Amino acid sequence: MVPDVNEPLISGDWHTPWRVVIVGSLADVVESTLVTDVSEPCNIDRTDWIHPGVVSWIYWANNHGSNDYNIICKYVDMAVALNLPYVLIDAEWDQMKDGKTIEDAVNYAKSKGIKPLIWYNSSVGWVNGAPGPKYRLNKPEDRERELAWCESIGVVGVKIDFFSGDNQMNMDYYLDLLESTARHHLLVNFHGATVPRGWQRTYPHMLSTEGVYGAEWYNNVPTFTNRAASHNATLPFTRNVIGPMDYTPCAFSDSQHPHITSHAHELALTVLYESGLQHLADRPESFLAQPKAVQQFLGSLPTVWDETLLLDGYPGEYVVMARRSGKTWYIAGINGTDDTKTINLPQTRLPKKLMAEQSFMDSGDKQSPWVINSIATLPATIDCVPRGGFVIVAK
């Protein structure tokens, strides 16, 4: 690994950014907020317009953007059915078919009570052959005009994609985008982008960034299929430590390439992975075919947390985490191995008298994959199927 190439010639007084090292136990690392803590405090006057939440997302199932108004409507309707606050209108909305426009799609979402986010090509990375819209955010005057238009038609956030590296030009561009979007009260998700730098403290409307090998790669390459479970069990110890991570989790069906993680494994990722905008990857038909309890879980899922605890785990093998939102605890775990694994559920760090309300586990039967129970006592151990997982909701 080497630093990105920087072309600017620097002279005079200058300083380097923070370099941080987190040292301690695995729990110390996973629960650390150091990267955020050393960043500058919030510089936005008002933050009452910033609302994290779960998003219905079109790309994973279709391997395509959002140039089909009818498909966009299906994802809006899915958000309504699951009680999700957001829908993302992805790439290619500038080439809408059948005489429809982005305004039509935005208005349909708004008419259903769903808040729309829309996609932009950063136009500094993948440009030739890439989807659009392009070159709308690069020049300051174009950027201000475009983002003002977004705000005026009722768009509440932007996903900006395809950056070209970690050099100074890109870093300046990120910060310019954050400044401009703040002025126009637009949430931000950087995709095809670098890892977070703690910017979510300075610019709390930056709710997520990719910087991860996530579920969209079921579209791109077949190698992710057999590596995903171990990879998934590594990310809570590595990438997600440094900030929000747009992995796009929770796919029960297959995309272009199949996956072999279980249903409960996929559901657990929505708790294990922190992202202020949590994009649900699967197609509407798949989510709406799940048991009502799973749909209700997704509709009430927090995307920001008051407390996080690593209960057990080892990178690449398994992980068990507990996250608290208000008085509710979400305890999730996954098995990253190809073997059945008995996973301990240590309770010494959890509140005493914590009572479980519902559990989601694997049956091991592909035809009827769920075991959903109302339970009272937290189990001491859980037997996970290969590449399986679980979620327990408790108070």
N, C-alpha and C positions, 0 to 999 in steps of 0.2 A: 504494500500500500504506500502510495506517495501522494504528496499534496498536488492539487490541481495546478495547472499552468496559469500564472497570472502575468498579463502583459504590461499593466501600468508600471511606470517608473516612479518610485516613491522617494521623496527627499524631504528634509526638514523634520519637524516634530511629528511623530506618528506612534501608534501603539498597536499591539496585536490583540486579538480577541482572547477571551478566557480559554485556558486549557485545564480540564478538570480530570481527576482520577477518583473513583469511588472505591474505597477499600473496606472490606468487612466480610461478614458472613453472607451467604446467599440472600438471607432475609434483609440484611442491611442494604444490599445492592438493589434488590427488587423494589423495596419500599422507599428508596431514596428519591428526594425531589431536588437534589443538588443542582442539576443542570438548569432547572427553572429558578432556583433560589439565587444564583449568582447573576441572573439577568436583570436588566433595568426594570424598575416598577412600572406599572401601567401608566401610559401617557395619554389615555383617552378620557375626555371629560365625563361622558355618560356611557354606561355599560348596560343599561336596562333593556336595550334592544337585542342583547346577545343571549340566545337561548340554545343550548346544546340539544341534541335529539337524534332519533333514529330515522334513517332515510331509506326509501325504496329506490332501487338502483337498477338501471336497465341493461348495462353493458354485458354483464357476466353471462346471462342466458342467451343473448342474441349475437354476441361477438360483433356488435355493431353499435353505432351511436343512436341518436334520437331524431332521425329524419322521418319517422313514421308517426303521425299524430295519433293514430288508433292504438299503437303500442304504448305510447306515452300515457294515453288515457287509462290503459289497463294497470299501469303502475301507480297512477293516481288513485284508481279504485282500490288497488291493493292497500295503499296507505290508509284509505278510509276504513277498509275492512279490518285492518290490524291496529287501527288507532295510532298510526305513526304521524308525526308532525310534518315531515318533509318528503318531497320527491326531487330526485336529481334528473334534470333534462340534460343528457350527456351530449357528446360531440355530434356534429353534423346538423344541429338544429337550424343552421343557416341555409340548409338545402332541404327544407321540409317538402314532402310529397303532397300531391293531390290538392294543391292550391292553399294548403294550410301554412300558417306562420308560427313563429315562436310566441307571438302575442296570443294566438289562439290557444296554444298549449298552456301558457301561463294563466290565461283567463279560466281555462277549464279547471286547473288545479285550484285556483283561488275560489271558484264557484263551489268546490267540494270541501273547502276549509283546509286545504293542504298548501303548505308554503313551498314555493318552487325555488330550487337552486339551478343554475345553468353553468355550462362548461365553456372554457376558452382554451385555445392553443396559445401558449406563451410566445410562440413564434421566435424562440431563440435556440431551440433544440431541434426536434424533428419537425421540419416544415415541408420540404418537398415530398409529396406523396402522402402526407399526413392529413387527417381531417381538419375541418375548420369549425368555427370561425378563426381566422388568422389576422395578425397585424392590427388588432383593435386596441391593444393595451400597451404597445411599446412606446409610443411617443406620449409625453405628458398630456398634451392637449387632446389627443385621441382617447387616451385612457379616461380622462375626466369626463369627456362627453359620453363615452360608452357606459361608464359606471353610473353616471347621472341618469342615463336612459334606463338602466336596470332598476334603479331605485324608483323611477317614475312609473314603471309598468307593474311593479309589485314583486319583482325578484328580490329574494332576501339573502342570497349568497351566491358565491362563485367558486367553481372548481377550476383551477388553472393548471395546465398540464404541459409536459414535455420541456422541462428545463434542460440546460446543456452542461451542467457541472457545478463545481463548488468554487469557481473562481470569483474574483471581485466583482466582475460585471453581473454575474448571477445574484450575488449577495445584495448588491445595490438594488437590483431589480425587485427581488423579494421585498425589501424594505419599502421601496417606492409603492409597490402594490398594496402593502399593508397600510401605509399611510392613506392612500387614495380610497381604499375600500372602507376604512374607518370613517372617512368624511361622508361616505354615502351609505353608511349603516348596512354594510354587506358582510355576511359571514364568509370565511375563507377556508378552503381546503386546497393545499398545494399537492398536486399529483405528479408522478414522474419527476420527483423532486428530491432534494437532499433531506437528511434527517433533521429533526428540530434542533434549534440552538437555544431553547428557552424563550423563544419569541412569544410563546403563548402567555407569558407573564406581562410582557410589555404591550402586546397587542392581543388582548383576550378574545378578540373575534376570530383569531386564527385557531380554529377548532381541531384541525387535523392536518397531517401531511403524510404522504406515502412513505418513501424511503424504506420500503420493505418488499420482500418477495412474497406477495400475498395471493389471495384466492383467484385474482384475475388471471394468474398464470395457468390455470386450468384451460384457458382459452389458447395460450400461446405455445406451450410445450408439453409433451407427455411425461417428461421426467419428474414433474412435480407430484404426480400421482403417488408413486411409491415412497417419496421422501417427505410427504407433507406432514405425517403424524409426528415424526421426530423433529422436523423443522418447527412445527407448531409448539412443541413442548420446549423449544429453545428460546423463542421470542420473548416470553415474559422475563427471562433472565438477561436479555441483551437489548435488542432494539427498543422495546417498549419502556425500558427503564428511563430513557432520555427524553421521552415525550410522546404525545398522542400519535397513533399509528393507524393509518387508513389501510388496514389489511383487507377490508370488505369480507367479513366472515359470514358463516351460517348458510351453507348450501346443502340441501338435502338431496337434490337431484344432480345430474351430471351436466357439465358444459361441453366444450368441444372434446375434452379428454376426461376420462372417468376419475373418480376419487374413491378411496377405500376407507376413509374415516367414517365413523358411525354417526348416526343422527345426534346422539347425546354429546359426542365429541364436538360436532359442529355448533350445537347450541351453547356449549360451555365456552366457546371462543368469544361469544358476545360479552361474557363477563371477564374472562381472562385478559382480553385485549382492551386497552383504554383508548378511546377515540371520541372526541366531543361530538363529531358527526359520525355515527356508526352506520355505515352503508350495508344493508342486507343484500347479499349477492344473488339469491336464488330468484327464479321466475314466480310470478303470482300464483300460477296453478299449483306449484309445489307447496308454497306457504299455506295456501288456503285448503290444501288437502291434509294438513297436519291436524292433530287433535286440538280441540278448542282451548285446552289448557296451554298448549305451546303457543298458539296465536295470542292468547291473553298475556302470556309471559313477555313476548316480543313487544306488545303494545304498552306494557308498563315498565319496560327496561330502562334504567337510568344509563346515561352515557358519561356522567361525571360522578365522582365518588368522594365521600367525606373521609374515608379511611380505607387503607389497603393493607392486608396482611398476607405474607407468604407462610402457609402452614406446613408445606412439605414439598419436596421435589428435587430434581437434579436435571440440569440442562440436557435436552434431547431424549430423556427417558420418561419423565412424568412431572406434573406440576399440580399443586393444590393451592388455590388462593381464596381468600375471603375478602369481599369488598362490601363496604357499608354505605348505604344511601339513607339518610335520616335514621330511622329506627330499624330499618330492614337490612338484613345481611344476605348477600348472595355468595354462596360457597360453590366453587366450580373446580373441576379437575379433569385432566385428560391423561390418557395412556399414550405415550409416544412410541411404544414398541409394538412388535408384531406378535407378542405373546399375551396371554391372559395375565393380568397383574393385580395383586391385592394392594390397594393403596390405603395408607393410614390417613386418618382424619384427626390429627391432633387438635384438642379442644382447650388446651391450657391457655392459649392466647385469646380465645373467644370469651365474650361475656358469660358469666355464670347464669344458669337458668335460661339460656337461649333455647327457644322452642322452634323446631322445624315446622313449616307449614305445608311445603310441597317439595317433592323430589322428581327429577327427570333422569332416568337411567336407561341403559340399553337392555333389550330383551335377548339380543343375539339372534333374533329371527328377522330375516329381511322382509318378510311379508307383513309382520306386525312388530316394528322395531322398537316401540316405546314401552317403558314401564313407568307409569306416572302414578305416584301415590301421595296421599295426605298422611304425613307422619308427624310424630310428636318429639321423639328422641333422636338426636343426631347419632348416626352409627359411628362406631370406632374405626371400622374399616369398610371399604367398598371394593368389591370384585369387579374390575374393569375388563371388558372384552378387548381383544387386540385392537388397537387404534380407537378405543372407546373413550367414554367420558361420562360426566354427570354434572348436574346442577341441583343445589338445594337452596330453597328460599326459607329464611328463618327470621324470627323476631324474639 
